């Protein structure tokens, strides 16, 4: 029935509803399974406009049509269930996959472009969009916008929200709008318009202005956050800027359909060196981190003892992934780590501070000074050049794949995969997190890696979903870990966003007042709940648990 109705719209794009295609779009990289009714591949903005108008009309009819919705999707690498829904999925990778322009310090792109292709084009002009995630080879630039992505360079480079100059989106009235930062005079002119655009500008401005103090107070006291709607970033009174990109970035397609993005680009540094620190325990962790941060590393990553043990156990496989120019040299480079294992001094945590720039002598001086600054802690340290440091980066990026490939009968279970607290809390916080997870070590296997410079850690257990206890454990452990995170004034997601897995916890994180403002924000832009329902607002933990995959 739905397919026949959509065919009457005479879209220029494609429509598919075969069992094989619907099965594919029932999953992303999360632990959920939600089967859609139909997949549409819009070819242009007019297709999207028609679909929005059609969906709005159907919802007005009520009855069986009341639950129709539109959910945008690009690469499908989201770990929160963000692009999953039970109605119409819009895939942007087939046609909305053009890089429109790469300028002197910007690029204009459609959302379905894969980041790997985007970066190839920007690097031709020696330009980079630096807040790429670890999934850089398989994610899309639209997904990065939707989730407010971040990664290894975020410590100094910031998040996606810091690079959006302008964007275009089709909203709930079926029209496309262009968004950019507005002065108070420009905002006043928008509000004066007697149309849908004037209404949503007026209503969102009033909501933010009338609740300004509460909204500013609600902003998590961490360097990265992707939980909720970022209302606190929209209105800069002192700078006289009202910027709705700060609201739409990270909104997971719940406010409208993004059709075009203009990103700010920067010139990447050409030289790098890494300071590697081996910590036998969590003592002095915050002091070590803060000392190193004084010397401004571009990235500051980490992984735990379980990760290093895994890397050494499957070293031949890891070497194949690294593809070194000199295999023998790479093999010998692991001798210090092997020596630590043999002498019983296995590190609890490995820290990797990468220093970059365009002057190798200046970089080396900074690394040496940082190394000297932490000498008082009696830690083992190493300095690696760019080539040697790749082994540490690869261990950090690939450890989870190694774990997944060698543990049979279990699958990935990202549910506490993106927690963040301020770095000074890590010596207390990390042991408590480990203790919580270890309660369930009979049922799960895990490693911990992350962005220690931000206090952001990724924990993605492997579990047997055939075991009926898995759902119970996920719900219980989520409660326990998120309670701990909030005790330390952190965020339940730094860069992976809410989706189905964390939306049920947003009221707990922000309180009823701010969560109520999230609901009003959704209603201002999407009063009929057309766009990606059950994300950001309106999901229960019961719904999430019901839609977890049923088998391994």
N, C-alpha and C positions, 0 to 999 in steps of 0.2 A: 504493500500500500504506500509506504513512505517513498520507495523508489519511484513509483509511478508519478507521485506528486512532484517530486524533484525533477523528473524528466520533463514535465510540463513547463518548467522554468526555462528550458532551452539554454542551459549553461554551456559555455564554451569549453569548460574543463571536463573531467571524467568522473564517472560514478562506478563504484564497485561494491558488491555485497556477497561475494562468494564466501563459502565457509573458510577457505584458506586465508583469504584477506582479512576477514573479521577476526580470525584467531590471532593473526599477526598484530592487529591493532588492539587486541584485548590486553596487551602487555607493554610495559616499557622496561626500565632497569630496576623497577621496584619489586616488592613482594606481592603485588596485587594482580588481579585478573578481573576486568570489567569488559563485558562483550558489548560492542556498539551495534547499532542497527544498520548503519551504512557509512561508507567512506566516500568523501567528495574531494577531488583534487582541483580546486579552483584555478582557473587559468589567468584571471585578471581581477581587478578591483570590482568590476561590474558583477562578476559571479558572486563575490562575497556580499555585495549590497543586496542582490536578489535573495540570497539565502537568509540574510538577517531579516529582511522584510517578510519573507515567507514564514520564518520561524515565529516572528512576532504575531503574525496573523493566526497561525495555528494555535498558539498559546491562548489567544483571546477566545478561541472556540471552546476551550476547556475539554472536559472529558478525557478521552484517550490521548488527545493532543497536548494536554497540559504539561507533560513532562518532556516535550521536545526541547533540544538544546543544541548549541554549536560549541565544539571544543577544538581549538587549534592545536596542531601537532607538527613538529618538524622531524628532528632526528630520532626522537623516542628514547633518549638516553637518560631521562629524568629518573631519579631514584625515590621520588616521593609519591608517584602515581599521578602527577600533575596533568598529563595529557590523556588520561583514561576517563571514559564516560560511556553511558549506555544509549546514546542517541546518535547524533551526526558528528563524525570526526572530520576535520578539515586538514588534509595533508598539504604542507607547503613546499615540500622538497621537490616535487615533480615539475612545477611551473614557476613558483615564486623563488627562483634560485639564481637570480642575476645580481652581479655586482654592477651597479649603475655607474659609479664613478669613484676613482681614487684621486683625490686632490693633493694639495701641498701639505695638509695636516689633517685630512678627514677622508672618510669613505662613506658613500651612500650605497646601501645594500637592501635587498629583499630578505625576508626572514628565513627562507628555506635554504640559504647558502651554508654549506658546511664550513666550519671555521678553518679547516685545513686548506680549503681552496681560497678562502678569504685571505688568509695569511700569505699564501704564495703570491697573490696579487699585490698586497700592501708592501711586502718585502722587496718587490721589484723597484719600489720607490724609497726603500730603506725606512719603512714605516711599520708600526706594530700596534695592535690592540692588545695591551699587556695583561688584562685580567682574565686570561683564558683559564679554563679549568683543566684538571688532569685528563679529562675525556676529550682533549683538544682535537684528536684525530677523528672523532666520530660525532661530535656535537655540532649544533648549528648556531649561527649568530643570533637567530630569533629565539632559540631556547636560552641562550646566555642572557638576552634581554628579559625574557619571561621569568627567569629564576634569580636575576641579579647575581650572576655567577662571579666567581673569584677563583684564585689559584695560587701558585707558588710565588708569583710576583706581587701579590696583593699587599704585602707588608708595606711597600713603598709606593706601589702603583695604584692602589685603591681597587674598587669594584666596578662592575659594568655601569652602575648608576653615575659614576664620575666621568664617563666617556660619551654619554648620549647627548648630542647637541640638539637634535630635532627628531621627530618621528611622525608618522601618519598612521591613523587607525580608523576603521569603520566602527561606528558606535551603534547603540541600540535603535536609533531612528533610521538606520540603513544608509546614512551618509558618511563620507570620509572626511576627517578633520586633520589638520596639520597642527602640531604642537611644538612650541619652543618656549624658552623663558620669557616672561612678560614683566614689564615694569608696572608700577601701580597705575599709571595712565593707560597703558595698553590693556591691563586687566579691567579697568573701569569701563573701557570701550566694549570689551567682550560682554561684560555683565549687562550692559545697556541694550544688547541685542534682544529682540523679541522673538526668540526661536529656541530650539533645543540646546544649541551651543551656549547661548546666554544663560539658560536655566542651569545647566550643569556647572558653569563657571560661578554663577551666583551662589548656588547651593553648596558647592564644595568650599568656596571661600568662606561663607558664613560658618560652615561646620568647623573649619580649622580656626578661624579667627575667634569664634565664641568659646572654643575649648582650648585655646592656644597654650595656656599654662599646663593643663593636664596632659596635652599631647606632647609637649616638650619634656615633661617629667617622665613620660612613658618610654622615651627612647632608651633602649638597653645600653648600659654603660660598658660596651665592648666595641672593638674596632670594626667588627663585621656582624651584620645581622640580615637575615632574609625572612624573618617571621612577621606575619601580618602585613598590613598596608603601611607604607612608610610616610604617614601623615606629617611627621615631625620635620621632614626634609623639604616639604613643598613650598612653604612661605618663609622667606628670609626677610624679616621686617627691616633689619639694619641695612641689608644690601639692596632693598627695594626690588626683590625678585620673587615672582610667583611662577613656579615651574612644575607642571603636571607630569613631566617625564619622571620626576622623583616619586610619583605615585604609581604610574603605569609600569615602570621597571620593577620587576619582582612580583607583579600582580598575577602571574601565571594565566594570562588570557581571560581573566574574570571580569574585566571592565570593558573590553572591546577587542577587535581583531587587528593586530598590528600588521601593516602592509609594507612599510618602508622605514628604515632607520638610518640616521646620519650619525656616525661615530667619529669622535675625535681620535686621532692617531698620534703616536710619538715616535721619535727616533730611538731605536734600541742601542744599548751600550755594546761595544765591540770586544771588550776584554773582561775576564772574570777569574776569580780565585775563590777557593772554598776553605773555610775553617771547619774542621770536623772535631766534635767534642764527644768523648765517650764517658757517660755518667754511670757509675756503679749503683747509684741509688738516686732518690729524688731530693736528697739533702742539697740545699743551696741552689736548687734549680732556678727559682725566680731570680736570685742574685746573679747567677751566671747569664741567664737570658737578658736581664736588664743591663749588665755590663757590656755584652756584645751589641745590644741594640744601640748603645751610645755611638757606635762607629758606623751606623747606618748601612747594614747589609741590605741588598735588594730583596733577598728572600731568606727565610729562616725556617727550615723544615726539620722534621724529626720522625723517627720510627722507633719501635720498642724492641726488646730482646727477642720476642717471639718472631718478629720480622727478620732480624739478622740471622737467627737460627735457621729459619726457613730458607733464606738466601744461600747460606753456606751448605745446607743439605742438598739443595738443587742447583748448585753452582754451574754445572755444565749447561743446564737449561737457561740460566740467567745470562751466561756468556753469549748464547745464541741470540738472545733478545738485544743485548748491548751492541753486538756486531762490531767489536773493536778492530782497529787497524792492526794491532799487535796482540794476539791472544795470549802469548806467553807472558808478556808484560802485564796484562790485566790479571792473569792468574796469580803472578807473584805479588800483585798489589793487594791481594786478599790475605797475605801472610800475617800482617799485624792482627787482623780480626781472628784468624785461626789460632794465633798464639794466645790471644786472650781467652779463647775457649779452653785450650789445653792447660793453661795455668790457673784456671778457675776464676778468672777475673771477668766474666761475661758482663758486658754493660747492660744496665737496665734500660737506658735510653741513649740514642745516638742523635746528636744535634748537628745540623748542617747549615752553616751561615755562609751564603754566597755573596761575595762583594764584587760589584761590577763597575765599569767606567770605560773610559777611552785611553787612559794612561796606565799602563801595566805597572810602572814603578810606584805610582801613587796608590794603586790598589794593593800591591804587595805590602806597602808601608802600613796601610790601614789594617790588613790582616794580621801582620806581626804585632801591631799595637794592641789589637783585640786579644790576641793570644797571650800577650804579656799581662793584660788586665785581668785575665782569669787564672793566671798562674798560681795565685794565692790559694785557689781551691784544691790544688793538687790533682788535677784531672789529666788524663791522657788526651792529647790533642794531636791533630795532623793538619798539614796544609796541602791541598791538592790543586793542581792546575786544572784548566777547563776539561781536558781530556780525561784525567784521572777521576775528577769529581763526578763524571757521568755514571760511574758505578753506584755511587750513593743515591743519585737521583733516580736511577733505574730501580734500585731496591725499593725505594720509597714508592715509586709509581706502580711497579709490577708485582709487589709482594702479594697483593690480594689475588691477582690472577694465578700466581703460583699455588697459593693455598687452595683456591677453588678447583684448580686442575688436578690436585693430588688428594683431595678429600672426597671420596666417593659416597654417594647416597645422601649428600647434603647440598643445599643450594643457598645462594646469597639471601640474606635477610637484613636489608638496610632499614633500621628503625630508630637506632640511636647513633646515626652515622655522621652527625655534623654538629656536635656540641661545642660551645665556646664559653670560656670564662676569661677574666683578665689574667695575664701571665703570672702576676704575683701570687695568685691562689693555687698555682699548679702543684707545688710540693704537698699541699694538703689534699687537693682535689683529685689528682690522678690515682693515688693509692686507694682512695675511697671508691672511685669508679671501678678500678680493678677488682676490689673486694665485692662490689655489687654483682659484677658479671660472673665472677668465679663461683658464686652461689649455684650457678646453673651450668658449670663446665661439663657436667655429664651430658648436657643436651646441645651444647654449641662449642664451636672452635672460633677463635678470633685473634686478630692482631690489632694494634693501635698505631696509627701514623697520623701525621697532620702538620699543621702550620704553627709550630711552637711559639714563633714570634708574636702571633696573634692570640695564642691560647686556644686555638681551634683544632680539635682532634676528630678523626674519622674512625669509627668502630663499626665494622660491617661483619657480623657473625655469619658463620655457616651453620645451617640447621636442617634437620630432617622434618620436612613438612608432612610426612606421613604419620609422624608421631602426634597424636591428639593434644599432647601437652604443649606443643610449639606455640599455639595461639595464646594459651594461658600465660606462658613465659614471656612472650612478646608484650602483652598487655601489662603484666606485673613489672617487668624490668624497665619498660618505658616509664611507668609511674615513678619507679625508684630513682632512675637516672635523672629524669627531668626535675623531680623534687630536689635532687642534689644540685643540679645546675642552677635552679632558681634560688636556692639558698645562697649561692655565691654570686647572685645578681648577673647571671649569664643569659645566653640565648639558646633555645632548643635547636636552632638552625642558623648557622653563620653564612652558608652559601648554597645549600641544596634545596631550600624552600620548604613550604608546608605540605602541599598536595593533600592526599588522603591520610597520610601517616601522622602529620603533625597538626593539621587544622583542629582536631578535637582538643588540643592542649593550649590553644591560643587564649582562651578565656582565663585559664589558670595562669598563664604567663603574664598577661597584661591586666587582668581584672575585668569585671563586668562593665565598667564605664567605658574603657577604651575598646573593648570588644564590641560594645554597642555602637561606637563610632565606626568601627569596621563594617558593621551591618548597614549603617546609614550610608557609608561611602559606596558600598556595593549597590544599594538601592538608588542612589543619585545617578549613577551611570548605567545601571542595568536593572530597571524596576521590574521587568518581567522574568528576571533570572534566566536570560537567554545564554549567557556566555559561561561555559565551564562551571556548572553548578557543583556544589559540595567542596570547593576549594576556597580557602581563606575564611569562609563562614559556612555554616549549615551542614557540617558533617559530625557524626557521632563516632566514638570509638567502636561501637557495636557494628556500624556500617562498614568501617574499615576492616574489622576482624572477619566479617562475613564474606568479604571480597578478597581475602588472601588466597593465594594459589593453593590448590587442594593437594597436589602431589609434588614430589621431588623432581 
